[in-house]
Amino acid sequence: MKLLRVFTAGILSATLLLNLDAHAEKIKIKSASLSVTNGDYQLNTDFEIALNPILEQALKKGVALNFATEFKLFIPRWYWINKKIYRHKQIETISYYALTQQYRLNNGLLSQNFRTLKEALQVLSQLRSHPITPILGLQEDMGYIAELRIWLDLSRLPKPFQVEAFNSEEWSLGSDELLWNIGLPLQKSL
């Protein structure tokens, strides 16, 4: 009986350690909000992003890492699944250039160079006043559900890496979905 307790305690400890390790490699959403400025909707978010040694090594060897941020807006329905009325997806890429020993963060419109990975990840983890294309048909005094998530987009890796990445936990990096309620009209920011 004592041996069974020790064995059970060992299994529980191992499970907790594995869960802590898996939790450490997730992207955490620290805050998210939608605001309106001059009639335009803007998304503000803070993430906590940490790369594991495998991803850092791949980045140093020239593999660009693409992070996808997705924002959705739903109309809640009690009788059926929520109706999606808006979806916005943005891709941001971190790459390393060995010749200049700099990290580059690119979002399609703007490229920035950084001396350290920490600086690049810090900018990636903060989305400020990101414009959301006009959302048609929003009604005042109605509640909506917003959803936000961010993940490492494995489909944008070079093909040889995709095979390894899809079968490896080290390449699985993403946040849980964050859901929150939004009431209109939003508070205006200046």
Residue, then its C-alpha position, 0 to 999 in steps of 0.5 A: m500500500k505504501l508503495l502504491r502511494v509513493f508511485t501515485a505521488g511520483i506520477l502526480s509530481a511528474t504530471l505537474l512538472l510536465n504541465l508547468d513545462a508546457h505552460a511555460e511555453k505558452i504565449k500569455i495574453k496580459s491585456a486586450s482592449l478595443s477603443v475608438t479614436n476619431g470614429d475608428y476602432q483600434l486594438n490594444t494588446d499586451f502579450e508575454i512571449a518567450l521562445n524556447p531554446i529550439l526556436e531561438q536556435a532556429l532563428k539564429k540559423g536563419v529560419a524566420l518565425n511568423f506570428a499570427t494575431e487574430f481578432k474576431l468579433f461575434i454577436p452572441r446568440w442563445y439559440w445557436i452558435n455565436k455569429k461571426i461578424y468580423r475577423h482580422k488576422q495580422i502576420e508579424t515575422i521575426s528574422y535574424y541577420a547574421l551579417t549585421q547581427q540584428y533581429r528584424l521585425n516585419n509586419g508587412l508595412l514596417s520593418q524594424n531592426f533590433r540588437t537583441l531578441k529580447e528587444a524584438l520580442q518586446v515590440l512584438s508583444q505590444l500592439r498599440s492603436h492597431p487600426i481595425t478596418p471598419i466594422l459595418g453594421l455594429q449597433e449601439d446598446m448591443g453586446y458583442i463578444a471579442e476573441l483574441r489569440i496569437w500563435l507561431d504560424l507553422s504553415r509559413l515555415p520552410k517546407p523541410f521544417q514544417v515536417e519536424a515542426f508539426n510533430s514536435e512540441e518544441w515548435s508549438l507556441g501559442s496563446d489560449e483564446l481570450l474572450w471578453n464582452i464589448g458593449l457599444p458605444l465604446q469609450k472614446s480615446l483622445 
